[in-house]
Amino acid sequence: MSTVKRNLFATSVAAAMTLAPVAHADQWKAVGEFGWFGVGKAPEVEKGHFFWSGEFSGTFFNDKGAGSFIHHAGLRCPGWNDLNFATGKAQAGGYCIVKDADGDQLTGSWEATGGAWMISFFLHA
């Protein structure tokens, strides 16, 4: 490719990226409340140490209200909790499937150690 063609191509790509509609991160940010409950089993694996596995489920309420991103979405989150009351240590993790009435779907994973939480979601529309 000649230098002129290469520069023209690079300029075209840059212009297309500049003019293309961009979804800002705050459009996908959902702040609200998640009303949930968990169902599962928690056998005691040793004195004061329990391992729970089951599913959390519930509904997400976006603070922006009706018509906002994933407002009134249903969540199903299979997961686990390793709770050791003898040592004061805990770990948890799992996956979530989030679906709203508009057909938007998010899938993601979550994990927690002590008081630290890491949540990652991916949009599938």
N, CA and C atoms as a LAMMPS dump frame, in Angstrom:
ITEM: TIMESTEP
0
ITEM: NUMBER OF ATOMS
375
ITEM: BOX BOUNDS ff ff ff
-5.0000000000000000e+02 5.0000000000000000e+02
-5.0000000000000000e+02 5.0000000000000000e+02
-5.0000000000000000e+02 5.0000000000000000e+02
ITEM: ATOMS id mol type element x y z
1 1 1 N 0.86 -1.165 0
2 1 2 C 0 0 0
3 1 3 C 0.906 1.229 0
4 2 1 N 0.602 2.164 -0.86
5 2 2 C 1.427 3.364 -0.929
6 2 3 C 1.204 4.236 0.296
7 3 1 N 2.145 5.148 0.527
8 3 2 C 2.051 6.047 1.674
9 3 3 C 0.799 6.906 1.601
10 4 1 N 0.442 7.367 0.409
11 4 2 C -0.755 8.206 0.232
12 4 3 C -2.008 7.404 0.578
13 5 1 N -2.103 6.17 0.052
14 5 2 C -3.268 5.321 0.348
15 5 3 C -3.332 4.988 1.836
16 6 1 N -2.182 4.69 2.444
17 6 2 C -2.127 4.367 3.866
18 6 3 C -2.611 5.556 4.705
19 7 1 N -2.148 6.763 4.374
20 7 2 C -2.578 7.961 5.101
21 7 3 C -4.057 8.237 4.891
22 8 1 N -4.556 8.044 3.661
23 8 2 C -5.968 8.245 3.378
24 8 3 C -6.817 7.242 4.157
25 9 1 N -6.367 5.98 4.2
26 9 2 C -7.079 4.947 4.955
27 9 3 C -7.112 5.292 6.445
28 10 1 N -5.974 5.678 7.007
29 10 2 C -5.902 6.034 8.43
30 10 3 C -6.788 7.229 8.733
31 11 1 N -6.82 8.208 7.847
32 11 2 C -7.669 9.392 8.04
33 11 3 C -9.138 8.999 7.974
34 12 1 N -9.489 8.111 7.048
35 12 2 C -10.882 7.657 6.916
36 12 3 C -11.334 6.912 8.165
37 13 1 N -10.485 6.045 8.669
38 13 2 C -10.817 5.293 9.885
39 13 3 C -10.991 6.244 11.062
40 14 1 N -10.073 7.199 11.2
41 14 2 C -10.166 8.163 12.3
42 14 3 C -11.441 8.99 12.187
43 15 1 N -11.803 9.407 10.976
44 15 2 C -13.022 10.196 10.782
45 15 3 C -14.262 9.363 11.108
46 16 1 N -14.277 8.114 10.662
47 16 2 C -15.418 7.25 10.947
48 16 3 C -15.584 7.036 12.446
49 17 1 N -14.475 6.858 13.162
50 17 2 C -14.551 6.66 14.606
51 17 3 C -15.038 7.92 15.302
52 18 1 N -14.682 9.071 14.785
53 18 2 C -15.094 10.335 15.385
54 18 3 C -16.57 10.599 15.156
55 19 1 N -17.064 10.264 13.961
56 19 2 C -18.448 10.56 13.6
57 19 3 C -19.427 9.489 14.053
58 20 1 N -18.96 8.295 14.349
59 20 2 C -19.844 7.198 14.747
60 20 3 C -20.484 7.495 16.098
61 21 1 N -21.767 7.093 16.273
62 21 2 C -22.391 7.299 17.583
63 21 3 C -21.678 6.468 18.641
64 22 1 N -21.482 7.06 19.783
65 22 2 C -20.741 6.407 20.862
66 22 3 C -21.66 6.245 22.058
67 23 1 N -21.677 5.058 22.64
68 23 2 C -22.419 4.825 23.869
69 23 3 C -21.494 5.169 25.029
70 24 1 N -21.86 6.157 25.798
71 24 2 C -21.049 6.55 26.937
72 24 3 C -21.242 5.553 28.071
73 25 1 N -20.213 5.369 28.86
74 25 2 C -20.245 4.393 29.952
75 25 3 C -21.385 4.66 30.916
76 26 1 N -21.725 5.933 31.149
77 26 2 C -22.786 6.225 32.107
78 26 3 C -24.159 5.799 31.601
79 27 1 N -24.321 5.585 30.271
80 27 2 C -25.591 5.09 29.751
81 27 3 C -25.817 3.638 30.174
82 28 1 N -24.755 2.902 30.416
83 28 2 C -24.84 1.499 30.776
84 28 3 C -24.698 1.295 32.28
85 29 1 N -24.495 2.379 33
86 29 2 C -24.347 2.277 34.446
87 29 3 C -25.731 2.213 35.076
88 30 1 N -25.962 1.186 35.834
89 30 2 C -27.253 1.018 36.498
90 30 3 C -27.04 1.103 38.003
91 31 1 N -27.653 2.083 38.623
92 31 2 C -27.578 2.254 40.069
93 31 3 C -28.979 2.06 40.606
94 32 1 N -29.108 1.218 41.602
95 32 2 C -30.424 0.958 42.15
96 32 3 C -30.365 -0.035 43.288
97 33 1 N -31.461 -0.736 43.461
98 33 2 C -31.57 -1.716 44.539
99 33 3 C -31.891 -3.083 43.967
100 34 1 N -31.378 -4.102 44.623
101 34 2 C -31.6 -5.483 44.228
102 34 3 C -32.262 -6.201 45.396
103 35 1 N -33.566 -6.448 45.268
104 35 2 C -34.277 -7.234 46.274
105 35 3 C -34.074 -8.702 45.954
106 36 1 N -33.529 -9.477 46.882
107 36 2 C -33.151 -10.85 46.58
108 36 3 C -33.4 -11.787 47.746
109 37 1 N -33.339 -13.082 47.454
110 37 2 C -33.324 -14.123 48.475
111 37 3 C -32.455 -15.257 47.958
112 38 1 N -31.986 -16.087 48.857
113 38 2 C -31.134 -17.208 48.479
114 38 3 C -31.71 -18.522 48.962
115 39 1 N -31.622 -19.533 48.123
116 39 2 C -32.093 -20.868 48.467
117 39 3 C -30.953 -21.839 48.186
118 40 1 N -30.644 -22.679 49.162
119 40 2 C -29.575 -23.65 48.963
120 40 3 C -29.365 -24.496 50.195
121 41 1 N -28.237 -25.154 50.234
122 41 2 C -27.878 -26.012 51.361
123 41 3 C -26.54 -25.548 51.929
124 42 1 N -26.392 -25.669 53.25
125 42 2 C -25.16 -25.235 53.918
126 42 3 C -24.715 -26.272 54.941
127 43 1 N -24.121 -27.347 54.464
128 43 2 C -23.639 -28.339 55.428
129 43 3 C -22.425 -27.809 56.203
130 44 1 N -22.307 -28.239 57.442
131 44 2 C -21.139 -27.895 58.252
132 44 3 C -20.038 -28.893 57.903
133 45 1 N -18.948 -28.414 57.312
134 45 2 C -17.871 -29.306 56.884
135 45 3 C -16.899 -29.606 58.015
136 46 1 N -16.827 -28.73 59.001
137 46 2 C -16.094 -28.937 60.244
138 46 3 C -16.657 -27.942 61.246
139 47 1 N -16.3 -28.055 62.489
140 47 2 C -16.841 -27.194 63.539
141 47 3 C -16.709 -25.699 63.176
142 48 1 N -17.85 -25.029 63.029
143 48 2 C -17.863 -23.601 62.718
144 48 3 C -17.565 -23.237 61.272
145 49 1 N -17.464 -24.226 60.38
146 49 2 C -17.127 -23.998 58.968
147 49 3 C -18.245 -24.569 58.096
148 50 1 N -18.914 -23.686 57.367
149 50 2 C -20.049 -24.077 56.539
150 50 3 C -19.765 -23.776 55.075
151 51 1 N -20.285 -24.624 54.196
152 51 2 C -20.174 -24.386 52.762
153 51 3 C -21.578 -24.374 52.189
154 52 1 N -22.005 -23.193 51.735
155 52 2 C -23.344 -23.031 51.153
156 52 3 C -23.239 -23.038 49.638
157 53 1 N -24.151 -23.745 48.988
158 53 2 C -24.281 -23.665 47.531
159 53 3 C -25.759 -23.602 47.21
160 54 1 N -26.081 -22.78 46.231
161 54 2 C -27.476 -22.604 45.867
162 54 3 C -27.636 -21.494 44.855
163 55 1 N -28.745 -20.758 44.978
164 55 2 C -29.034 -19.708 44.01
165 55 3 C -29.657 -18.506 44.699
166 56 1 N -29.165 -17.338 44.334
167 56 2 C -29.792 -16.08 44.718
168 56 3 C -30.68 -15.666 43.551
169 57 1 N -31.837 -15.119 43.841
170 57 2 C -32.672 -14.598 42.764
171 57 3 C -33.466 -13.41 43.292
172 58 1 N -33.921 -12.584 42.372
173 58 2 C -34.678 -11.415 42.769
174 58 3 C -34.872 -10.453 41.618
175 59 1 N -35.143 -9.192 41.957
176 59 2 C -35.451 -8.157 40.984
177 59 3 C -34.579 -6.93 41.231
178 60 1 N -34.087 -6.327 40.131
179 60 2 C -33.3 -5.1 40.222
180 60 3 C -34.202 -3.909 39.904
181 61 1 N -34.129 -2.872 40.735
182 61 2 C -34.898 -1.647 40.555
183 61 3 C -33.924 -0.503 40.283
184 62 1 N -33.877 -0.019 39.025
185 62 2 C -32.988 1.073 38.652
186 62 3 C -33.513 2.37 39.266
187 63 1 N -32.622 3.164 39.874
188 63 2 C -33.013 4.433 40.486
189 63 3 C -33.632 5.4 39.485
190 64 1 N -33.333 5.236 38.19
191 64 2 C -33.874 6.14 37.163
192 64 3 C -35.322 5.825 36.813
193 65 1 N -35.84 4.685 37.254
194 65 2 C -37.251 4.364 37.081
195 65 3 C -37.609 3.739 35.748
196 66 1 N -38.906 3.809 35.43
197 66 2 C -39.476 3.159 34.251
198 66 3 C -38.74 3.552 32.978
199 67 1 N -38.499 2.548 32.133
200 67 2 C -37.833 2.766 30.86
201 67 3 C -36.318 2.822 30.933
202 68 1 N -35.748 2.782 32.123
203 68 2 C -34.294 2.851 32.256
204 68 3 C -33.678 1.459 32.104
205 69 1 N -32.382 1.468 31.915
206 69 2 C -31.618 0.241 31.678
207 69 3 C -31.827 -0.772 32.799
208 70 1 N -32.21 -1.963 32.446
209 70 2 C -32.489 -3.135 33.282
210 70 3 C -33.386 -2.853 34.496
211 71 1 N -34.281 -1.861 34.385
212 71 2 C -35.25 -1.61 35.462
213 71 3 C -36.238 -2.776 35.512
214 72 1 N -36.506 -3.262 36.682
215 72 2 C -37.383 -4.418 36.931
216 72 3 C -36.849 -5.699 36.289
217 73 1 N -35.547 -5.798 36.129
218 73 2 C -34.95 -7 35.558
219 73 3 C -34.92 -8.11 36.598
220 74 1 N -35.115 -9.32 36.131
221 74 2 C -35.012 -10.491 36.991
222 74 3 C -33.586 -11.012 37.002
223 75 1 N -33.122 -11.446 38.16
224 75 2 C -31.771 -11.995 38.297
225 75 3 C -31.833 -13.408 38.837
226 76 1 N -31.004 -14.278 38.278
227 76 2 C -30.787 -15.626 38.798
228 76 3 C -29.285 -15.799 38.917
229 77 1 N -28.833 -16.066 40.134
230 77 2 C -27.396 -16.098 40.4
231 77 3 C -27.002 -17.357 41.159
232 78 1 N -26.646 -18.44 40.448
233 78 2 C -26.126 -19.6 41.16
234 78 3 C -24.77 -19.246 41.776
235 79 1 N -24.542 -19.72 42.991
236 79 2 C -23.299 -19.356 43.644
237 79 3 C -22.974 -20.226 44.837
238 80 1 N -21.932 -19.804 45.56
239 80 2 C -21.452 -20.547 46.726
240 80 3 C -20.889 -19.567 47.749
241 81 1 N -20.888 -19.984 48.993
242 81 2 C -20.29 -19.235 50.101
243 81 3 C -19.517 -20.211 50.968
244 82 1 N -18.28 -19.903 51.24
245 82 2 C -17.45 -20.695 52.142
246 82 3 C -17.262 -19.851 53.395
247 83 1 N -17.987 -20.179 54.457
248 83 2 C -18.041 -19.367 55.678
249 83 3 C -17.387 -20.109 56.831
250 84 1 N -16.27 -19.579 57.304
251 84 2 C -15.581 -20.204 58.419
252 84 3 C -15.655 -19.26 59.623
253 85 1 N -16.626 -19.509 60.483
254 85 2 C -16.825 -18.665 61.659
255 85 3 C -15.727 -18.88 62.705
256 86 1 N -15.068 -20.032 62.652
257 86 2 C -13.982 -20.311 63.592
258 86 3 C -12.762 -19.429 63.323
259 87 1 N -12.493 -19.138 62.043
260 87 2 C -11.328 -18.318 61.681
261 87 3 C -11.711 -16.889 61.294
262 88 1 N -13.013 -16.644 61.106
263 88 2 C -13.468 -15.319 60.682
264 88 3 C -13.223 -15.039 59.21
265 89 1 N -13.013 -16.057 58.396
266 89 2 C -12.754 -15.879 56.967
267 89 3 C -13.953 -16.334 56.149
268 90 1 N -14.154 -15.653 55.016
269 90 2 C -15.258 -16.009 54.13
270 90 3 C -14.869 -15.727 52.692
271 91 1 N -15.395 -16.534 51.808
272 91 2 C -15.247 -16.353 50.369
273 91 3 C -16.584 -16.696 49.735
274 92 1 N -16.874 -16.066 48.6
275 92 2 C -18.107 -16.362 47.879
276 92 3 C -17.888 -16.09 46.404
277 93 1 N -18.718 -16.683 45.566
278 93 2 C -18.614 -16.443 44.126
279 93 3 C -19.755 -17.101 43.392
280 94 1 N -19.84 -16.791 42.127
281 94 2 C -20.872 -17.393 41.301
282 94 3 C -21.058 -16.634 40.003
283 95 1 N -22.207 -16.845 39.389
284 95 2 C -22.563 -16.238 38.118
285 95 3 C -23.953 -15.644 38.233
286 96 1 N -24.276 -14.708 37.358
287 96 2 C -25.617 -14.128 37.319
288 96 3 C -26.105 -14.027 35.887
289 97 1 N -27.397 -14.243 35.72
290 97 2 C -28.084 -14.012 34.46
291 97 3 C -29.151 -12.972 34.756
292 98 1 N -29.104 -11.845 34.05
293 98 2 C -30.014 -10.729 34.275
294 98 3 C -30.813 -10.532 33.001
295 99 1 N -32.15 -10.533 33.112
296 99 2 C -33.007 -10.328 31.943
297 99 3 C -34.075 -9.297 32.284
298 100 1 N -34.323 -8.376 31.317
299 100 2 C -35.395 -7.406 31.537
300 100 3 C -36.518 -7.623 30.524
301 101 1 N -37.614 -6.887 30.687
302 101 2 C -38.801 -7.05 29.84
303 101 3 C -38.54 -6.634 28.397
304 102 1 N -37.528 -5.802 28.153
305 102 2 C -37.193 -5.359 26.792
306 102 3 C -36.368 -6.39 26.034
307 103 1 N -36.011 -7.481 26.687
308 103 2 C -35.214 -8.514 26.055
309 103 3 C -33.72 -8.35 26.242
310 104 1 N -33.304 -7.309 26.972
311 104 2 C -31.877 -7.137 27.255
312 104 3 C -31.441 -8.218 28.232
313 105 1 N -30.252 -8.733 28.021
314 105 2 C -29.727 -9.77 28.911
315 105 3 C -28.276 -9.476 29.245
316 106 1 N -27.949 -9.625 30.512
317 106 2 C -26.573 -9.514 30.983
318 106 3 C -26.198 -10.846 31.597
319 107 1 N -24.979 -11.258 31.394
320 107 2 C -24.455 -12.405 32.116
321 107 3 C -23.16 -11.949 32.76
322 108 1 N -22.859 -12.51 33.883
323 108 2 C -21.644 -12.069 34.545
324 108 3 C -21.241 -12.988 35.674
325 109 1 N -20.091 -12.684 36.206
326 109 2 C -19.584 -13.44 37.343
327 109 3 C -19.34 -12.483 38.5
328 110 1 N -19.322 -13.025 39.698
329 110 2 C -19.053 -12.22 40.89
330 110 3 C -18.24 -13.059 41.856
331 111 1 N -17.469 -12.365 42.662
332 111 2 C -16.698 -13.045 43.699
333 111 3 C -16.46 -12.075 44.844
334 112 1 N -16.299 -12.623 46.011
335 112 2 C -16.054 -11.806 47.194
336 112 3 C -15.121 -12.552 48.134
337 113 1 N -14.203 -11.807 48.729
338 113 2 C -13.314 -12.334 49.756
339 113 3 C -13.336 -11.333 50.896
340 114 1 N -13.754 -11.771 52.066
341 114 2 C -13.878 -10.836 53.182
342 114 3 C -14.857 -9.738 52.818
343 115 1 N -14.42 -8.478 52.832
344 115 2 C -15.299 -7.371 52.496
345 115 3 C -15.114 -6.858 51.083
346 116 1 N -14.261 -7.492 50.264
347 116 2 C -14.001 -7.013 48.908
348 116 3 C -14.876 -7.749 47.897
349 117 1 N -15.506 -6.996 47.001
350 117 2 C -16.371 -7.57 45.976
351 117 3 C -15.839 -7.238 44.6
352 118 1 N -15.914 -8.189 43.685
353 118 2 C -15.541 -7.976 42.296
354 118 3 C -16.689 -8.498 41.454
355 119 1 N -17.309 -7.611 40.675
356 119 2 C -18.455 -7.998 39.863
357 119 3 C -18.178 -7.604 38.419
358 120 1 N -18.363 -8.548 37.491
359 120 2 C -18.164 -8.289 36.063
360 120 3 C -19.392 -8.757 35.308
361 121 1 N -19.94 -7.895 34.452
362 121 2 C -21.097 -8.268 33.643
363 121 3 C -20.825 -7.971 32.172
364 122 1 N -21.466 -8.735 31.302
365 122 2 C -21.323 -8.589 29.868
366 122 3 C -22.716 -8.485 29.263
367 123 1 N -22.94 -7.531 28.384
368 123 2 C -24.247 -7.312 27.78
369 123 3 C -24.448 -8.197 26.574
370 124 1 N -25.596 -8.879 26.517
371 124 2 C -26.02 -9.657 25.363
372 124 3 C -27.404 -9.171 25.009
373 125 1 N -27.534 -8.407 23.939
374 125 2 C -28.838 -7.852 23.568
375 125 3 C -29.466 -8.69 22.475
